Amino acid sequence: MKLRQLSLAALLLVSVSAARAQTPVRPFEFGIKGGATFTHGFTNVPAQSVGSVQVPALENKNNGVGYGYTGGLWARKNFKSFFIQAEVTYNRFVLKQKTAVTLDVNANPALANALPISVQPGLLNASLNATTESILEAVDVPILFGKRWMGGRLRGYVGPNFIFVQKATLNRTTSGVINANSAVSFPQTAIPATSATTNLLNKYDAANLEVKDFTYAVELGVGYSPIPFLDIDVRYAVPVGGVYKDSNITGFLGIATVSLGFKVF
């Protein structure tokens, strides 16, 4: 009797699987999604002048992966051999960097103002170590073109992602030393760690680090639907339209995203 029950259960399972495999792909699908973002990269800022003092070039190196989030709506139009998927999502990207630089104390107004005496440019320099965390919040509108396999359960896609920046801030922590100069009887002096926040969308606050309020990226990825109403997506995007208004600032920014999507219909 038990063997007969097991046989019937196996037959039922095979029948359900076969029916699922033969389910046609709907011409139009719509849903919601949410997940996590993982950002990494580096930024090189060219040398610049602050008054009569030259600030050397800054090489901001990657300092680990920054974690953020994504969430929004998606819609997919399926054709016979391909599909087009459009989305509107709200995203938070976090880029962590670090740098070391030696510069004239007069190139840093906050540092120069903290000195007990005023010194002429060229007399004192400071060796600084800085860690930064750039946080960008944006509305993304990707338009993706893709192909399906395995009856529509496996997908691959690529396309442009239009990024509308809503908020951009830079959190910086700086420490180091003011180097000694016996010519002016100044001993080596430690600089305690200080923190500051910059609004990267405000040109007066950000200066040459001002961020564009619109840019675009190339995005590619793969998706899999283990069950009919659930999508699992893994993506990677690289902004190619430039993040900063100053085109002389170079570097690399990579954004990986892992998300779950639920089909409403």
N, C-alpha and C positions, 0 to 999 in steps of 0.2 A: 504493500500500500504506500509506504514511504517513497519507494522508488518511483511509483507512478506520480505522486505529488511533485517530486523533484523534476520529473520529465515535463510535466505540465507547466511548472514555473519557468523552466528553461525555455520552453517553446514560447511562452508569453513574452519573456524578455527579448528573445530574438525577434518576435513580431513587432514589439514596440520599437526596437532599435531600427528595424527595417523601415517602419513607417516614418520614423524621425529622419532617417537618411533620405527618404524620398520626398520630404516636405519641401515644396518649392520655395525659393527665395522671394520674399515680398518685394514688390516694385518700389515701395517707399517705407522707410523705418525712421522712428523718432525716439529719442530718449534723453536721459540725464546721465551725468558722469561726475566722478570725483576721484582725486588721488593725490600723489606727492610729486614734487619737483626736486631735482638734484642738479645743482649748478656748480660749474668749475671754470677756471680760466685765469688769465693774467692781463695786465694793462701796462703799457709803456707810455709815460707822459714826457714829452720833449722838454728840453731846458727852456726856461722863461725868465724874464726880468721882473723884479719887484723893486720899483724905483731905480736906483743906481746899482742894485745888487743882482747878481745872476744866480738863479736857482738851478742846480744841475738836473739833468734828466733823471726821472724816477723809473725804476724797473720794479713794478709790483708783481711779485711771484705768487703763484697759486698757494693757498694756505688751507687745503682741505676742501671738502664738499659742503656746500651750503644747502640746507633743506628748506623747502617751502611747500606750497599746496596749489591745487588747481580744482576747479569745479565749474560746471555749466551745463549747456544743452548741446545736443548734436542731432543732425538729420542726415539721412543717407538715401540717395537715389540709386537704385540698382538697375543696371542695364544688362544685356545678355552676356557680355564678356568683360565688363568693368563696372565700377561704381564711382560716384562723386559724393564726398562727405563734407558737409559744412558744419562749423561749430561756433559757438560764442561762449568763452570761458573767462573766469576771473582767476588771475594767477599771482602768486608771490614767488619771486626769484631772489635768492640770497647768494652773493658772491663774496668769498673770503680770500683776502690777500695779505701779503706782508712785504715790507721793504726796509732797506737800510740805506742811509744817505748821510753824507757830511756836507754841511752848508754853512755859510756866513750867518751869524746869529741875527743880523739885520734883515735877512730874507724871511724870517719868521717873526712878524710883529708881536705876537703873544710872548715869544721867548725874549725878544729884545726889551720889551716893556717890563719884564720880570727881573731884569738885571738891576743890581743896586747902583750901577753907573751907566752912563751912556758912552758907547764906544763907536769909533769910526769904522766904516766897512773895511774888511780885510784884516782886522786885528784879532777877532775871536771867531772861532767856528765851533759848531756843535755836531757831534755824531749821534744820529737819531735812529731808533728802531720803531717802526710803526706797524700796527696791524689794523686792517680795515675790514668792515663788513658793509657792502653795498646792498641795499634792499630796494628792489623794484617791484611795484605792483602794477599790473596791466590787464587790460581787456584784450584777449587774443581772438582773432577771427581766422582760423586756418581753413583753406579750401584744398581738400585732398583728393587725389585721383588714384584709384587702386584697382586691384584684381583679386578675385576670390578663388579659393581652392577648397577641396573637401566639402563640396555641397554648400559653400558659403561660410563654413565655420572658421576657416583660416583666411586671413586677409593681409595683403601687403599694399602700402600706399606711400605717396610722396606728394608734396605740393608747397605752395607759399603759405606763410603764416603772417598775418598783418597784426602788428602789435601797437596798441594805443596805450601809452604810459599814463597812469593815473597818479602815481606817487613814486618818488625816487629819493632816497636818503643815503648818506654815507656816515657811518659811525666809525670814528678813528680813535685809537689809543696810542699815545706816543710816550716814549721814555728814552733816556740816553745820558750823555755827559756833554758839558761844555769843556772843550779841551783847554789845557793850561797855556798861558803865554807869559813868559817871564819878562818880556819887554814892557808889559803894562802891569806887571805884578799881579796877574790873575791866576789863581790856582785852579786845578781841575775840579769841576763842580758837577755833582750828580743832578740830573733832571728827573724829578719824580714823575711817575706815570700820570698823564692827564688825558681826559676824554673830551671829544667834541663831536657834534652832529652837524652835517651840512645838508641843506636842501638842494639836491642836484637839478631841480627844475627851475630854480631861481638863479638867474644869471649873475645877480649881485652877490649872492652867497656862494655860488659854485665857481664863479669865474670861468676858467677854461675847461672845467670839469662838468659844465652844464650838459645835461642829457636831453636828447630829442624827445618830444612828446609823441612822435610816431616813427616807427621803423618797421622793418620786415625781415623775416627769416626763411630759411629753407628747412622743411620738416619732413622726416621720413620715419616709418615705423611698421610694426606688424601687430595684428590683432587676432584673437582667438575667442571663439564662443563655445565654451564647454557645454552649455545648455542654451536653448533657444533665446532666452530673455537676458542673458548676461554676456557682456563683452569684456575681455581683458586686453589692454593695449599697452605696448612699450614703445616709446618714441624718443627721438633725438633731434634737436633743433639747433641751428647755428645762425645767429643774426648776421645777415650779409649787407644790410642797409646802413650799418654803422650805428652805434649807440650814442656816441658823443657828438655834439655840434662841431667841435674842433676836429677836423679831419686829420690833423697831425697826430692825434692820439691813436695808437695802434694796440693790437693785442688779439686775444681770442676769448670767446665766450661760448660754452657748450651747455645745453640744457637737456637733461634726460627727464622723462616723465613716465610714471607708471600709474595707470588709472583703471577703475572699474566703471563700466557703462551699463545702464539698465534700460532695456527697451520698453517704452510705454506702449507702443504699437508698431 
